[in-house]
């Protein structure tokens, strides 16, 4: 109820943005296409209406883009007036419906997060004093930001990032292969039928299980990322020490997450990536329009730090949408309110 009232309040207080003329809208859209080198084929690929409303008229790419343009302009005007804590920006996928965006730029399924290798052996120390601000990137255990492209495999980047973090804490800064995970990691339908995760979404458990069964992962140099599913090659040499022994499911409590992040290393986490999250460019994301579904997640990221700014607590997350997204590929989101379901499925691996 409180959330609904807040959303209504935001709507009432929405800043009016002057509407462009038809010619100006056409020019704006054409400049957008040129800026991001968007072709006619890219404009029309997989555009569809909601399956729950099959008779609903499809919106054109231009209509979708203009809706987002005006919404972003209104949001950023509120930011300039001090009524928002983050800014938004038009991005290379602003012409896609959010459903289409999720089909290609996320990559999470929550099937069968069950494994014999699971270990919940962490005890929270309530007397432990943590610094107000902390970031594993500054400690050199986080690899550079990458771009998953149009492969629905955020699960691979987030889980490999968690394994890399543990590997770095053991003294090895090798860059591991997400492509190996995309090509080879599987879940087992009915616990029997192997299904390759590929570009159709996955989760941390399947990747941990793969890195256990096949003695770790190879390097990205040997097995580089292609952004599509290729033939699985499990015979590439593995990085010493990257074999996963077990993994720990972090308690769904943000204070516990904070302590575990600081003491154990970067964490695999999941969130609900909303339209405003997709357009985020700087500041502390708060889901001020109430778009997040706090009962489910659709995107995986690497939790690398936390902090406080202007009395607002936040998490620091490494995304896999390239350095042009957010703050050089990272996003800060509000901490302490389970924003967008971030506390649900956090984990980290134990390595041999």
N, C-alpha and C positions, 0 to 999 in steps of 0.2 A: 504493500500500500504506500509506504514512504517513497519507494522507488518511482511508483506511478505518479505521485504528486510532484516529485522533483522533475520528471520528464515533462509534465504538463506546464510546470513553472518555466522550464527552459523554452518550451514552445511559445508561451505567451510573451516571453521576453526576447524572442528571436529578433535579431536586427534585420531590418528590411534592406535588401541589396537591390540596387537599381537594375531592372531588367534590360538586357541588351536588345537592340533591334534585330530583326531576322538576318540582315546582312552581317551585323557584328557577330552574331552567333555562328553563322557559317564561317566567317573568317577565323574566329576563335577555334572552331573545330578543325579546320584545315591546318592551322598553325600547330595544333596539338598533334595531328597525324604526321606532319613533317618533322616536328621536334623529336618524336620517338620512332620515326621510320616505320610507321604502321601501314601495312599494305591492305588492299581490298580483301584479300583472302583472310587476313588476320581479323578484319572487322566482322566478318560474317561467320567465323568458325564456331560451331556448337552454341549458337545463340538459341535459347529455348525458354519457354514459359514454365512456371512452376507446375510440377506434375499434379499437384492438388487442384490446379485450375487450368485444365487442358484447353478450355475455350478462350482463355484470356489472350488478348491480342499481344503479340510480341512487340517489345519496344526496339527501336533501331539503336544502333551503337551511338549515333548522334544524340538521341533523346536521353539515353543513359548517361552519356558524358555531360550533357548540359545540366541534368538534375544534380549530378555530383558537383559540378562547377559551382552552381548557386548555393548548394548546401555547404560546401567548403568555404566559400566567400562569407557566408553568414557566420559560420563557426569562427573563422579567423578574425572577424570583426568583434565578436564577443571576446575572443582572446585579447585583442588590443584594448578592449574596455575593462579587462581584468576579471571577466566572468568565466574564463576557461583557463586550464593549466597546461594545455598543449596546443600545438598548431597542426594543421593538415595541409596537404599539398596534392595537386593533380599528379598522377603517376602513370607509367606506361600501360596500365591495365584499367584505367578509369572509364574506358568505353565498354567494359564487360559488366554484365549483371553480377551481383555478388555470388550467386550460385555458380556461375561460370568461373569466377575468380577462385572460389574455393575448390573447384574441380581440378585446377592446375597448380595453384600456388600454396596449397597446404599439404595435407598428406598424413592423416592420422585415423586409425581405426582402433577401437578399444577391445577388439575380440581377444578372448583367451589371455588375459594378463595373468596367466598361471604358469609356474615353472618349478621344477624340483630344485632349481638353483637359487631360489629366492631365500634371502636371509634378512631377518629383521632383528639385528643384534645391536641397535643403537640405543643408548640410554641418554636422555636429556639431562644435562647438569644445570639445574635452576640457579646455581650460584656463579655460573660462568659469565664473565664480563666480556662483552663484545664491543669493538669499536663502532662509532656511529656511522662510519662510511667504510666500505670495503669493496674491492673490485679485483677479481682474479686476473683480469686482462693485464693489469699493472704488474702482476707477478710473473708474467710470461708463460702461463700455462694454457692460454687460449689461442688457438690458431686463427689466422685471418678470416674475415667474413667471406662467405661464398654465396653464389646465386644458384638455387636449385632449378631455375628456369621453369619450363612448363611440365615438369615431372612432379607428380604428387607424392613427394618423398621427404617431407620435413622430418619425419620420424628418423630417417637415416642420418641426416645432418645433426640432429639433436643428440641422438644416442652415440654416434661416433665422437661427437664433441665431448660427451661425458667420459667415454673411454680414453680419449686423448688427454683429458685433464688428469685422470688418475695415472696415466703413463708418464706425463710430465712430472708429477710429484715423485715418481720413481727415478727421475733423471733422464728420461728419453723424450725429446721433443719432436719425434717423427710425426708427419702429417699422414693420417690413415685414410683409407679409401672408402668413400661413400658409395662409389660405383660398385664395389664388391658386394656391399650390402644390398643395393638395389637389384643386382643380378642374381644374388645367391640366397639371401635370407628368406626363410619360409615360415609360414604358420601351418598347422596341421588341422584341416577340416575334419571334424569328428575324431580328432586326435590321431588320424590315420592318413588322410589324403594330403600330400604336400602341395601347398599353393605358394608360388613365388610372390613376394610382396610387390616388387617392382615399383611402377609409378601409379599404383592404385591404393596407396596408403598402407600404413603398418604401425607398429609400436615398438617400444624399447625392449620388451621381453623377447620378441622374435630375434632381435639383433644380438642381445646378450647370449641367447641360446646358440646362435650361429657362431659367435666368437668363442664360445666354450667348445663346441663340437669340432671346429676346424682350427683350433689352437691359435686363435687371434685373427688379426686382420693384416693385410698387406699395406704398402704405402700408396698414397695417391699418385706418386710419381710413376710407379710401376703399373698401377691400375687407375688411370685418370677418370675423372667424372665426365660423362657424356650427355647426361640429361635424358636418357632413354634406356630401356631395358635391352641388354645385350646377352650373349651367351655367357653363362656362369663359368668362371675360371677359379676353382678352389685350389689349384695347384701352385699359385703364385707364392713366393716366399713370404712368410709372416714376420711381422715385427716382433722381436724378442720382448716378452713381457706384456704383450697386448691380449693374451688369452684371459677370458673372463672366468673367474672361479665361481662367483655368485653375484647377486645384486641385492641391494637394500631398497625396499619401498619406504620412502620417507613418510612419517606421520602427516596426516592432512591438517597441519597446524603451522601457521606461518612463523611463529616464534621458533618452533622446532626446525623448520626449513632454514631459518636464518643461522641458527647455531650449526646445523649440519653443513650448510654451504661454507661457512667460515672454517670449520674444522676438518672437513672431508674433501672439499673440492667442488667444482662446477656440477650442477645437477640437471638431469633431463627433466623437463616440465612440459605440461600441456596447458593450452588455454582455448577459449572460444574466440577466434579471430573474426571480429565484426567489420562492417564496412568502414567505420571511422578508424579502427585499428589499421586497416589496409592503407588508409590515407595519411596516417601519422607521419610527422616529419621532425618534431622536436617537442621538448617539455615532458611533463609527467602525464601519461595517459590515464584517464579516469572513467571512460565509458559514460560520459555525461548524458548521453541520449538514451541510456538503458538498452543498448542493442545486444549486449552479451546474454547468452543463455548459461546461467550458472549451474545448470544441471548436466551439461555436456561440453565436450571439447572437440576441436577440429584441427588443431595445429600444434606442432611440437617445436620447442625452442630450447636453448641452453641457458640456464640461470647462472650468471657469472658474478653478480654482486648486488649490493644494496646501498642505500644512503638516505639522506634527509635534505630537503631543500624548502626553505620558507615554511617550516613546521609541517611539511608533508613528507611522509615516509614513502620510499619507492624501492622497487626491484630493478635490476639491470639485466636485460635479456639479450642474448645474441640471436638474431634472426638469420634466415637463409634466403633472403630476398636481395642480396647484393648490398654494396656499400652506399648506393643511392637511396636506400630505404632508411627512414628515421635518422638517428644520430650516427652516421657512418656505419649503418648496418645494425645498430643496436636500438633498443626501445626501453624507455623507463616507464614502468606502470605503477600505479598506486599500490602500496603494501599495507597489509593488515586487515583487508576487507574481503579476502579471497576473490579478488577481481577477476572476472572472466574464468572462474573455476581453476585458478592457478595452483591451488593446494591439493588437487585431487590425486594426481598420479606421478608425483615427483619420485625420482630414483637416482641411484648412482651404482656403478659396478665395483666389485672387488676383483682385482687382478692377481694373477699368479706371480 
